[in-house]
Amino acid sequence: MTNDGNVTERLTPKQVAALLGVNIDTLQEWRKRRIGPPFTRMVTRIIYKRSDIEAWEQRNRVECGD
């Protein structure tokens, strides 16, 4: 939960892989190498917050010039 009481949308690795357009194995490799979006490990479950995915995408955005 966030401080204002709103529930943060949580996503599974399968959902994140689909959202990013990558194979779930790629997402797993990114976790191992610590180069992908932030995640939370809850014992054996992996959870992503949508806001973290969006922030990670923004940080990795490359602008192309004219």
Long-range contacts (C-beta under 8 A, 24 or more apart in sequence): 8-49, 8-50, 8-51, 9-49, 9-50, 9-51, 10-47, 10-48, 10-49, 10-50, 11-47, 11-48, 11-49, 11-50, 11-53, 12-46, 12-47, 12-48, 13-39, 13-46, 13-48, 15-48, 16-48, 16-53, 19-53, 20-53, 20-57
